[in-house]
Amino acid sequence: MIEFKKISEFPKGTLYNQLVDAYSFNNNCKKVWDTMWREYDDFFYQNLKNIGDKYCFVTVLDGIPIGHISWNPRNKPNYVEIGHNCILTKYKGNGYGKLQLNEAIKRIKKYDVKKIIVTTNEFTYSAQKNYESVGFVKINERVNKRTPFFGNYIDYEIQIKK
């Protein structure tokens, strides 16, 4: 059974460890993003009540935490931006990412926002398909000069209301 739980139900380091696993297909990711991932995990756990448990959740399958998603609400009502969105490698390809994304969209819609935006990389084909499968539309492609991937950034959005 899939559940979506508050990050406060899991030990500090959970978000970091999930990111390490989810991006393990490319060793350069950890080299480049390790510090950022640790800071991200620290930030959410240091701000559980006001941020962590409000703008992030952990996806749990039969009691096992298999992924998480977070979002930045600071630009509402114009838009909310999805941040990290990952599923552990062992559980990829089973539709859990789509379930997780749909749950996040459902929660974000409660903010009465105009749109939700997200950026991914053209190298992460499965992420592109996941976003497109729930209604996100590609709006822009930008040259990538900052990540260990070879592909360009792809910006997506989904209109919630006009």
Helices and strands as residue ranges (DSSP letters): E 2-5, G 7-9, H 14-22, H 27-46, I 48-52, E 56-61, E 64-72, E 79-87, G 89-91, H 96-109, E 115-121, H 125-133, E 137-142, E 153-159
